[in-house]
Amino acid sequence: MRAHRLLSILLLLQVRGRLSAQALADELEVSVRTIYRDVDELSAAGIPIYGDSGPGGGFSLLEGYRAGLTGLTSEEAQALFLAGFPQATDLAGLGEVAAMAKLKLQAATMSRGPADGLADRIHLDPTVWYRQPPRPRHLDTVARATLEGQTLHIRYESWKNAVTRIVDPLGLVLKAGVWYLVAGANGHPRTYRVSGISEATALEEPARRPAGFVLADFWNANREAFERSLNRLSATIRVAPAGIRRLDMLGSAIEDAVRAAEPDCDGWRTAEVPIESIDNAAELFLWFGTNFEVVAPPELRRKTRELTLEIANSHR
């Protein structure tokens, strides 16, 4: 920890210029006394660091001095790849590593502008509105085994049943704030929701990775296949102008179809859209209130009417 702190002080001064002892202490979450002691140690090691007292004073490096310690470690490179995803860099203690990686990147470029400017202008928030899913109990164990290439012994509880098996972790995916593990089981890649893993133990045996396996390709192909399997039916609906603003709640397939339709003289748009099932579609369309109408099929019109009457009766 001390060597890490000494390197941090050196890189902070190189990147940001003059900093007070208090500013360094706040940045590294240590006492001012510790900073003075660390600065003395750096100076004794031959680092040209000097201090100015009084208002506006602080510690600085000799003008023109550059430390050649900006190479990224393997862990820092991994953390930097996940920069912008707080939930991801927090995995297995990568948060502090990511901070050091960013500092080294700034020191290497010797300009705060590009690195900090991008972070100030682009922020990635992978969670959906009004939801902050709880952190899965075994996320750290699963993440560490995945990063280090170890097999996992897991107990997985799905809506169907509970199974216990040994899997080969292939990758982690963060989808809309929810973590998924892609792992090999019985020779085939499968997807597990990490929150459904009730037990997880990393084993000494190295994980087997299929030749040519690409996590992004596997995930995208399976996501598209899953979405196609859900939307096997279709319906014809009419949407009022006021309902257009809420189409994003129904997914891109429905939104694109409705927006592509020509509005009539009153601004209503009629389109054929994919649906998962009669019951699911009826419940979703109720979000639109009087700003939509089901044209077909008849069974969806009937189910929508039944739900509407149930709601009306329950509010008498």
C-alpha beads as a LAMMPS data file, in Angstrom:
LAMMPS data file: protein, C-alpha beads

316 atoms
315 bonds

1 atom types
1 bond types

-500.0 500.0 xlo xhi
-500.0 500.0 ylo yhi
-500.0 500.0 zlo zhi

Masses

1 110.0

Atoms # bond

1 1 1 0.000 0.000 0.000
2 1 1 2.798 2.442 0.846
3 1 1 4.599 1.902 -2.474
4 1 1 1.256 2.388 -4.234
5 1 1 0.727 5.658 -2.326
6 1 1 4.217 6.967 -3.122
7 1 1 3.647 6.286 -6.820
8 1 1 0.267 8.009 -6.615
9 1 1 1.824 11.153 -5.086
10 1 1 4.481 11.240 -7.800
11 1 1 1.950 10.849 -10.623
12 1 1 -0.509 13.335 -9.105
13 1 1 2.198 16.006 -8.956
14 1 1 3.303 15.185 -12.485
15 1 1 -0.233 15.422 -13.870
16 1 1 -1.740 18.239 -11.791
17 1 1 1.250 20.334 -10.877
18 1 1 1.472 21.979 -7.449
19 1 1 -0.758 20.426 -4.784
20 1 1 -1.041 21.211 -1.092
21 1 1 -0.443 18.550 1.554
22 1 1 -4.127 18.740 2.428
23 1 1 -5.177 18.210 -1.207
24 1 1 -2.924 15.163 -1.465
25 1 1 -4.215 13.823 1.845
26 1 1 -7.823 14.227 0.696
27 1 1 -7.088 12.556 -2.646
28 1 1 -5.361 9.542 -1.082
29 1 1 -7.544 9.408 2.061
30 1 1 -4.642 9.620 4.526
31 1 1 -3.499 12.163 7.105
32 1 1 -1.467 15.275 6.286
33 1 1 1.301 13.895 8.527
34 1 1 1.457 10.781 6.332
35 1 1 1.827 12.971 3.237
36 1 1 4.749 14.876 4.766
37 1 1 6.424 11.593 5.665
38 1 1 5.894 10.201 2.161
39 1 1 7.232 13.360 0.517
40 1 1 10.375 13.135 2.665
41 1 1 10.835 9.546 1.522
42 1 1 10.428 10.488 -2.140
43 1 1 12.932 13.304 -1.743
44 1 1 15.431 10.994 -0.012
45 1 1 15.083 8.590 -2.963
46 1 1 16.256 11.321 -5.333
47 1 1 12.916 12.550 -6.663
48 1 1 13.238 16.338 -7.292
49 1 1 10.234 17.351 -5.194
50 1 1 10.119 20.622 -3.269
51 1 1 7.586 22.525 -1.202
52 1 1 6.494 26.152 -0.835
53 1 1 4.920 27.404 2.379
54 1 1 2.245 30.015 2.878
55 1 1 -1.030 30.699 1.018
56 1 1 -1.026 29.078 -2.396
57 1 1 1.938 26.913 -1.473
58 1 1 2.304 23.189 -1.830
59 1 1 4.487 20.468 -3.272
60 1 1 5.797 20.447 -6.849
61 1 1 8.196 18.514 -9.011
62 1 1 11.214 20.230 -10.519
63 1 1 10.154 21.792 -13.817
64 1 1 10.827 19.436 -16.702
65 1 1 11.049 16.297 -14.553
66 1 1 9.059 13.328 -15.848
67 1 1 8.716 9.986 -14.098
68 1 1 8.997 7.027 -16.432
69 1 1 6.552 4.913 -14.417
70 1 1 3.443 5.146 -16.556
71 1 1 3.210 1.587 -17.902
72 1 1 -0.110 -0.119 -17.178
73 1 1 -0.184 -3.411 -15.304
74 1 1 -2.438 -6.210 -16.556
75 1 1 -5.074 -5.424 -13.897
76 1 1 -4.944 -1.682 -14.689
77 1 1 -5.437 -2.365 -18.391
78 1 1 -8.502 -4.508 -17.566
79 1 1 -9.883 -1.802 -15.290
80 1 1 -9.267 0.923 -17.870
81 1 1 -11.215 -1.119 -20.436
82 1 1 -14.209 -0.964 -18.052
83 1 1 -13.813 2.760 -17.338
84 1 1 -17.168 4.531 -17.328
85 1 1 -19.015 1.551 -15.857
86 1 1 -18.855 2.011 -12.054
87 1 1 -20.650 -1.299 -11.474
88 1 1 -18.045 -3.086 -13.582
89 1 1 -14.870 -1.494 -12.194
90 1 1 -16.173 -2.179 -8.696
91 1 1 -15.951 -5.902 -9.412
92 1 1 -13.338 -7.729 -7.356
93 1 1 -11.815 -4.474 -6.102
94 1 1 -11.019 -2.937 -9.504
95 1 1 -12.161 0.553 -8.474
96 1 1 -8.825 1.598 -6.986
97 1 1 -6.954 -0.071 -9.849
98 1 1 -9.042 1.881 -12.370
99 1 1 -8.173 5.156 -10.627
100 1 1 -4.448 4.364 -10.859
101 1 1 -4.812 3.393 -14.522
102 1 1 -6.458 6.722 -15.307
103 1 1 -3.737 8.586 -13.444
104 1 1 -1.035 6.777 -15.408
105 1 1 -2.821 7.542 -18.660
106 1 1 -2.921 11.238 -17.776
107 1 1 0.750 11.207 -16.800
108 1 1 1.677 9.542 -20.075
109 1 1 -0.128 12.192 -22.133
110 1 1 0.871 15.005 -19.719
111 1 1 -2.454 16.724 -20.276
112 1 1 -5.506 16.700 -18.065
113 1 1 -7.616 17.970 -20.928
114 1 1 -8.156 14.881 -23.115
115 1 1 -8.651 12.318 -20.348
116 1 1 -10.666 14.422 -17.923
117 1 1 -12.463 16.309 -20.700
118 1 1 -13.926 13.090 -22.113
119 1 1 -15.084 11.943 -18.671
120 1 1 -16.701 15.336 -18.141
121 1 1 -18.621 15.060 -21.404
122 1 1 -19.607 11.378 -21.602
123 1 1 -21.042 9.424 -18.677
124 1 1 -22.307 5.862 -19.083
125 1 1 -25.156 4.742 -16.819
126 1 1 -26.205 1.150 -17.630
127 1 1 -29.182 0.974 -15.248
128 1 1 -32.771 1.657 -16.258
129 1 1 -34.768 4.484 -14.680
130 1 1 -36.103 4.097 -11.146
131 1 1 -34.265 0.826 -10.596
132 1 1 -31.126 0.042 -8.676
133 1 1 -30.869 -3.741 -8.675
134 1 1 -29.256 -5.241 -5.560
135 1 1 -25.707 -6.483 -5.956
136 1 1 -25.808 -10.292 -6.421
137 1 1 -24.364 -12.108 -3.397
138 1 1 -21.748 -14.060 -5.339
139 1 1 -20.809 -11.469 -7.962
140 1 1 -17.253 -10.988 -6.656
141 1 1 -16.572 -14.744 -6.609
142 1 1 -17.971 -15.180 -10.104
143 1 1 -16.081 -12.150 -11.442
144 1 1 -12.755 -13.200 -9.946
145 1 1 -13.088 -16.755 -11.316
146 1 1 -13.994 -15.337 -14.728
147 1 1 -11.032 -12.945 -14.802
148 1 1 -8.570 -15.556 -13.548
149 1 1 -9.868 -18.408 -15.707
150 1 1 -10.995 -20.756 -12.930
151 1 1 -13.855 -23.234 -13.041
152 1 1 -16.844 -22.593 -10.790
153 1 1 -19.018 -24.893 -8.724
154 1 1 -22.437 -23.218 -8.631
155 1 1 -25.978 -23.854 -7.490
156 1 1 -28.341 -22.037 -9.839
157 1 1 -32.008 -21.366 -9.118
158 1 1 -34.139 -20.452 -12.119
159 1 1 -37.909 -20.124 -12.386
160 1 1 -37.997 -23.749 -13.565
161 1 1 -35.808 -25.554 -11.039
162 1 1 -32.532 -25.560 -9.095
163 1 1 -29.404 -27.257 -10.447
164 1 1 -25.859 -27.815 -9.166
165 1 1 -23.030 -28.043 -11.671
166 1 1 -19.419 -27.203 -12.471
167 1 1 -19.086 -24.580 -15.217
168 1 1 -16.307 -22.937 -17.211
169 1 1 -16.758 -19.123 -16.961
170 1 1 -16.454 -17.486 -20.387
171 1 1 -17.505 -13.922 -19.601
172 1 1 -19.727 -11.504 -17.710
173 1 1 -22.357 -9.276 -19.320
174 1 1 -24.004 -6.231 -17.731
175 1 1 -27.396 -5.793 -19.390
176 1 1 -29.622 -2.908 -18.208
177 1 1 -28.123 -3.067 -14.713
178 1 1 -28.397 -6.867 -14.445
179 1 1 -25.330 -9.151 -14.420
180 1 1 -25.249 -12.360 -16.477
181 1 1 -22.598 -15.091 -16.513
182 1 1 -21.851 -16.846 -19.790
183 1 1 -20.287 -20.204 -18.965
184 1 1 -19.635 -23.531 -20.598
185 1 1 -21.693 -26.440 -19.241
186 1 1 -21.687 -29.930 -20.733
187 1 1 -19.726 -28.622 -23.691
188 1 1 -22.142 -25.788 -24.575
189 1 1 -22.148 -22.085 -23.606
190 1 1 -25.110 -21.150 -21.411
191 1 1 -26.320 -17.934 -19.796
192 1 1 -26.940 -17.597 -16.060
193 1 1 -28.396 -14.597 -14.277
194 1 1 -25.842 -13.963 -11.493
195 1 1 -28.558 -13.066 -8.978
196 1 1 -29.892 -16.611 -9.468
197 1 1 -26.632 -18.167 -8.277
198 1 1 -27.271 -19.133 -4.640
199 1 1 -23.872 -20.807 -4.111
200 1 1 -20.526 -20.255 -5.864
201 1 1 -17.075 -21.679 -5.201
202 1 1 -14.015 -21.129 -7.382
203 1 1 -12.062 -24.329 -8.065
204 1 1 -8.355 -24.823 -8.795
205 1 1 -9.035 -26.433 -12.165
206 1 1 -8.524 -24.001 -15.078
207 1 1 -11.596 -23.146 -17.108
208 1 1 -11.821 -24.489 -20.655
209 1 1 -12.519 -21.890 -23.338
210 1 1 -13.806 -22.987 -26.775
211 1 1 -11.506 -22.031 -29.643
212 1 1 -12.701 -18.906 -31.403
213 1 1 -15.284 -18.023 -28.746
214 1 1 -16.151 -14.291 -28.794
215 1 1 -18.312 -13.112 -25.893
216 1 1 -19.947 -10.181 -27.720
217 1 1 -20.850 -12.341 -30.747
218 1 1 -22.357 -15.065 -28.552
219 1 1 -24.371 -12.578 -26.479
220 1 1 -25.727 -10.633 -29.459
221 1 1 -26.746 -13.793 -31.337
222 1 1 -28.524 -15.251 -28.311
223 1 1 -30.206 -11.964 -27.446
224 1 1 -31.602 -11.659 -30.964
225 1 1 -32.767 -15.285 -30.954
226 1 1 -34.448 -14.778 -27.572
227 1 1 -36.260 -11.654 -28.749
228 1 1 -37.445 -13.433 -31.896
229 1 1 -38.739 -16.370 -29.851
230 1 1 -40.820 -14.000 -27.714
231 1 1 -42.394 -11.999 -30.550
232 1 1 -43.956 -14.816 -32.568
233 1 1 -47.414 -13.195 -32.856
234 1 1 -48.530 -9.892 -34.325
235 1 1 -51.235 -7.308 -33.725
236 1 1 -52.554 -4.233 -35.474
237 1 1 -52.848 -1.134 -33.287
238 1 1 -53.681 2.538 -33.655
239 1 1 -51.726 5.067 -31.591
240 1 1 -52.708 8.685 -30.948
241 1 1 -50.194 11.549 -31.215
242 1 1 -50.029 11.764 -27.422
243 1 1 -49.092 8.078 -27.255
244 1 1 -46.129 8.388 -29.621
245 1 1 -44.008 9.847 -26.817
246 1 1 -44.378 6.647 -24.758
247 1 1 -43.590 4.116 -27.481
248 1 1 -40.077 3.483 -26.163
249 1 1 -41.670 1.567 -23.275
250 1 1 -42.749 -1.165 -25.728
251 1 1 -39.359 -1.867 -27.319
252 1 1 -37.730 -0.811 -30.565
253 1 1 -39.640 -3.260 -32.816
254 1 1 -43.042 -1.773 -31.919
255 1 1 -41.746 1.794 -31.771
256 1 1 -40.103 1.583 -35.208
257 1 1 -43.221 0.088 -36.818
258 1 1 -45.560 2.754 -35.420
259 1 1 -43.251 5.670 -36.194
260 1 1 -42.849 4.429 -39.768
261 1 1 -46.626 4.487 -40.331
262 1 1 -48.242 7.508 -41.993
263 1 1 -50.511 9.490 -39.637
264 1 1 -54.151 10.001 -40.624
265 1 1 -55.900 13.368 -40.637
266 1 1 -56.178 13.257 -36.821
267 1 1 -52.547 12.243 -36.320
268 1 1 -53.289 8.606 -35.396
269 1 1 -50.906 5.954 -36.784
270 1 1 -51.921 2.384 -37.623
271 1 1 -49.279 -0.350 -37.724
272 1 1 -48.805 -4.086 -37.470
273 1 1 -46.474 -4.849 -34.558
274 1 1 -44.904 -7.995 -33.045
275 1 1 -46.213 -9.205 -29.665
276 1 1 -45.193 -11.919 -27.224
277 1 1 -48.674 -13.147 -26.295
278 1 1 -52.275 -11.953 -26.056
279 1 1 -52.151 -11.537 -22.263
280 1 1 -48.767 -9.784 -22.270
281 1 1 -49.746 -7.389 -25.062
282 1 1 -53.059 -6.456 -23.427
283 1 1 -51.313 -5.541 -20.171
284 1 1 -48.608 -3.514 -21.965
285 1 1 -51.069 -1.569 -24.105
286 1 1 -53.006 -0.466 -21.009
287 1 1 -50.102 1.909 -20.331
288 1 1 -51.437 4.050 -23.171
289 1 1 -54.906 4.573 -21.723
290 1 1 -57.160 6.180 -24.315
291 1 1 -54.231 6.980 -26.620
292 1 1 -54.345 3.611 -28.371
293 1 1 -56.769 1.148 -29.931
294 1 1 -56.341 -2.552 -30.731
295 1 1 -57.600 -3.208 -34.268
296 1 1 -56.709 -6.914 -34.500
297 1 1 -56.698 -9.764 -33.638
298 1 1 -60.196 -10.060 -32.113
299 1 1 -58.959 -12.025 -29.090
300 1 1 -56.575 -9.185 -28.176
301 1 1 -59.397 -6.634 -28.475
302 1 1 -61.514 -8.843 -26.221
303 1 1 -58.741 -9.307 -23.633
304 1 1 -58.029 -5.581 -23.579
305 1 1 -61.704 -4.833 -23.002
306 1 1 -61.881 -7.416 -20.182
307 1 1 -58.861 -5.897 -18.394
308 1 1 -60.259 -2.400 -18.794
309 1 1 -63.604 -3.430 -17.285
310 1 1 -61.831 -5.203 -14.393
311 1 1 -59.907 -2.035 -13.594
312 1 1 -63.086 0.064 -13.821
313 1 1 -64.975 -2.328 -11.530
314 1 1 -62.207 -2.368 -8.958
315 1 1 -62.337 1.460 -8.745
316 1 1 -66.095 1.874 -8.307

Bonds

1 1 1 2
2 1 2 3
3 1 3 4
4 1 4 5
5 1 5 6
6 1 6 7
7 1 7 8
8 1 8 9
9 1 9 10
10 1 10 11
11 1 11 12
12 1 12 13
13 1 13 14
14 1 14 15
15 1 15 16
16 1 16 17
17 1 17 18
18 1 18 19
19 1 19 20
20 1 20 21
21 1 21 22
22 1 22 23
23 1 23 24
24 1 24 25
25 1 25 26
26 1 26 27
27 1 27 28
28 1 28 29
29 1 29 30
30 1 30 31
31 1 31 32
32 1 32 33
33 1 33 34
34 1 34 35
35 1 35 36
36 1 36 37
37 1 37 38
38 1 38 39
39 1 39 40
40 1 40 41
41 1 41 42
42 1 42 43
43 1 43 44
44 1 44 45
45 1 45 46
46 1 46 47
47 1 47 48
48 1 48 49
49 1 49 50
50 1 50 51
51 1 51 52
52 1 52 53
53 1 53 54
54 1 54 55
55 1 55 56
56 1 56 57
57 1 57 58
58 1 58 59
59 1 59 60
60 1 60 61
61 1 61 62
62 1 62 63
63 1 63 64
64 1 64 65
65 1 65 66
66 1 66 67
67 1 67 68
68 1 68 69
69 1 69 70
70 1 70 71
71 1 71 72
72 1 72 73
73 1 73 74
74 1 74 75
75 1 75 76
76 1 76 77
77 1 77 78
78 1 78 79
79 1 79 80
80 1 80 81
81 1 81 82
82 1 82 83
83 1 83 84
84 1 84 85
85 1 85 86
86 1 86 87
87 1 87 88
88 1 88 89
89 1 89 90
90 1 90 91
91 1 91 92
92 1 92 93
93 1 93 94
94 1 94 95
95 1 95 96
96 1 96 97
97 1 97 98
98 1 98 99
99 1 99 100
100 1 100 101
101 1 101 102
102 1 102 103
103 1 103 104
104 1 104 105
105 1 105 106
106 1 106 107
107 1 107 108
108 1 108 109
109 1 109 110
110 1 110 111
111 1 111 112
112 1 112 113
113 1 113 114
114 1 114 115
115 1 115 116
116 1 116 117
117 1 117 118
118 1 118 119
119 1 119 120
120 1 120 121
121 1 121 122
122 1 122 123
123 1 123 124
124 1 124 125
125 1 125 126
126 1 126 127
127 1 127 128
128 1 128 129
129 1 129 130
130 1 130 131
131 1 131 132
132 1 132 133
133 1 133 134
134 1 134 135
135 1 135 136
136 1 136 137
137 1 137 138
138 1 138 139
139 1 139 140
140 1 140 141
141 1 141 142
142 1 142 143
143 1 143 144
144 1 144 145
145 1 145 146
146 1 146 147
147 1 147 148
148 1 148 149
149 1 149 150
150 1 150 151
151 1 151 152
152 1 152 153
153 1 153 154
154 1 154 155
155 1 155 156
156 1 156 157
157 1 157 158
158 1 158 159
159 1 159 160
160 1 160 161
161 1 161 162
162 1 162 163
163 1 163 164
164 1 164 165
165 1 165 166
166 1 166 167
167 1 167 168
168 1 168 169
169 1 169 170
170 1 170 171
171 1 171 172
172 1 172 173
173 1 173 174
174 1 174 175
175 1 175 176
176 1 176 177
177 1 177 178
178 1 178 179
179 1 179 180
180 1 180 181
181 1 181 182
182 1 182 183
183 1 183 184
184 1 184 185
185 1 185 186
186 1 186 187
187 1 187 188
188 1 188 189
189 1 189 190
190 1 190 191
191 1 191 192
192 1 192 193
193 1 193 194
194 1 194 195
195 1 195 196
196 1 196 197
197 1 197 198
198 1 198 199
199 1 199 200
200 1 200 201
201 1 201 202
202 1 202 203
203 1 203 204
204 1 204 205
205 1 205 206
206 1 206 207
207 1 207 208
208 1 208 209
209 1 209 210
210 1 210 211
211 1 211 212
212 1 212 213
213 1 213 214
214 1 214 215
215 1 215 216
216 1 216 217
217 1 217 218
218 1 218 219
219 1 219 220
220 1 220 221
221 1 221 222
222 1 222 223
223 1 223 224
224 1 224 225
225 1 225 226
226 1 226 227
227 1 227 228
228 1 228 229
229 1 229 230
230 1 230 231
231 1 231 232
232 1 232 233
233 1 233 234
234 1 234 235
235 1 235 236
236 1 236 237
237 1 237 238
238 1 238 239
239 1 239 240
240 1 240 241
241 1 241 242
242 1 242 243
243 1 243 244
244 1 244 245
245 1 245 246
246 1 246 247
247 1 247 248
248 1 248 249
249 1 249 250
250 1 250 251
251 1 251 252
252 1 252 253
253 1 253 254
254 1 254 255
255 1 255 256
256 1 256 257
257 1 257 258
258 1 258 259
259 1 259 260
260 1 260 261
261 1 261 262
262 1 262 263
263 1 263 264
264 1 264 265
265 1 265 266
266 1 266 267
267 1 267 268
268 1 268 269
269 1 269 270
270 1 270 271
271 1 271 272
272 1 272 273
273 1 273 274
274 1 274 275
275 1 275 276
276 1 276 277
277 1 277 278
278 1 278 279
279 1 279 280
280 1 280 281
281 1 281 282
282 1 282 283
283 1 283 284
284 1 284 285
285 1 285 286
286 1 286 287
287 1 287 288
288 1 288 289
289 1 289 290
290 1 290 291
291 1 291 292
292 1 292 293
293 1 293 294
294 1 294 295
295 1 295 296
296 1 296 297
297 1 297 298
298 1 298 299
299 1 299 300
300 1 300 301
301 1 301 302
302 1 302 303
303 1 303 304
304 1 304 305
305 1 305 306
306 1 306 307
307 1 307 308
308 1 308 309
309 1 309 310
310 1 310 311
311 1 311 312
312 1 312 313
313 1 313 314
314 1 314 315
315 1 315 316
